[in-house]
Amino acid sequence: MNLSLGFHVIAGFALALAFGGMTFFSAVMAPLVFTKLPFETAGGFIRQVFPWYYLTIGGVSVVAALALLLAGESLGALLAALVAAGFWLARQVLMPRINAARDAGENATFNRLHRFSVVINGAQWLLLAAALVMVLV
């Protein structure tokens, strides 16, 4: 097998895993948690899940970026790297501020930061979709 093809396959799997994980979490997991659990339980559970979500999907995005770079796909590598950077930003910077605002009862700040995190997540999802299409086509 051609080495470049091997890196494309690895990148394709990583991108599909990241894209699918994001889709499942956003479309299935989070809505179910907040509709099936009491609010305090749901909030505490999601607060425990998010660091792992960010770490897992961010890590898989790094794998995709490296594989794409090694395959000579610089644009796809850049897209996956931007996704990974967004997860780092969300996990290390944004999430602690969101949690602090929620804990302090600063609803306006919480809502603003949460909306920003949703926008970042949506942009990451679109970037992963674009990179996945590039690998598949």
N, C-alpha and C positions, 0 to 999 in steps of 0.2 A: 504494500500500500504506500502510496505517495505520502511523504511526511506532511505536506501542506493539507492534503485531504484528511489526514488523521487529526490535525488541529481544527479543521472545519467541523469534523464530527464532534469533537470534544466541545467546541464552542456552541454548536447547535444543541447538544444535550444540556449544557449549562444555561443557555438562553431560554430554552423551553422549560427547564426546571424553574428558573427565576420567574418567568412570565406566568407559568401555571400556578406557582406558589402565591404570587401577588394576586392573581385573579381569584383563586380560591379563598384567600384570606379576606380580601375586600368584598367579594360577592356572597360568600357563604359563611365563613367563620365569624367575622365581626358582627354581622346582622343577627345571626343566631344567638350569639352570646348575649347581646343586648335585648333580644326579645324573649329568651327563655330563662334568663337568670335575673334575680332581683338586682336593681341598679347598683347597690354598693358591692355586691358580689361580682357583678359583671365588670365594673370599673377596676376592682382589685385584680381580677383575673387578667383582663386586657393589659393592665399595667405590668404584670409579670410576663406576658407573652411578647409584648412589643420589643423588648431588648433582644430576644431570641430571633424574632422575625427579622429585625434589622440586621443582626449579625449573620444569620443564615443566608438571606437573599443577597445581602451585600457581599458575603464571601463567595457565593456562586457567581455573582457578577464579576468579581475579580478574576475568577477562573476563566470566565468567558472572555474578558478583556485580554488576558495573557494569551489564551489560545488564539484569539483573533489576531493579536499582534504577531505571534509566531507564524500564523498563516499568511501574513502579509496584508491583512485586511485592516488598514489603519483607521478608516472611518468607523467601522463596526467596533473596533477596539476602543476608540474614543467614546462612542455611545455607551458601551458597557462600563467604561471607567467613570463616566459621568453618573451613571446609575449607582455605582459603588460609592462614589463620593457623596451622593445624595443620602445614601443610607448611613454613612459615617456622620454626616451633618445632623441627620434626624436623630440618630442614637446618642451621639455625644454632646450635642449642643441643644437641639430643639426639645427632645423628650424631657430632659431635666427641667427645662423652663416651663413646659406644659404641665408637668407634675407639680412643680412649685406653685404655679398659678392656681391650679385646681385645689391644692392643699390650703392655700391662703384665702380661698373663696373669691379670688379675683376673676370673676366670670368673663368680663370683657376681654381681659388679657388671655385667658384660657381659650375663648372662642376665636380670637384673632390668630393665636399661635396654632391652634388645632386646624383652622382653615388653611393656614400656610402649609402645615404638614400634609394635608390632603392634596393640595395643589402639587407639592413636590412629589408625592406618591403617584399622582396621575401622570405627571411628566415622566417619571421613571418608567411607568408602565408603557407609555407611548414610545419612549426611547428603546426599551427592550423589544417591543413589537417591531420597530423599524430595523433593529439589528438582527432580529430573528428572520425577518423577511429577506434581508440582505444575504444571510447565510443559506437560506433555503432556495433562493432563486439563482 
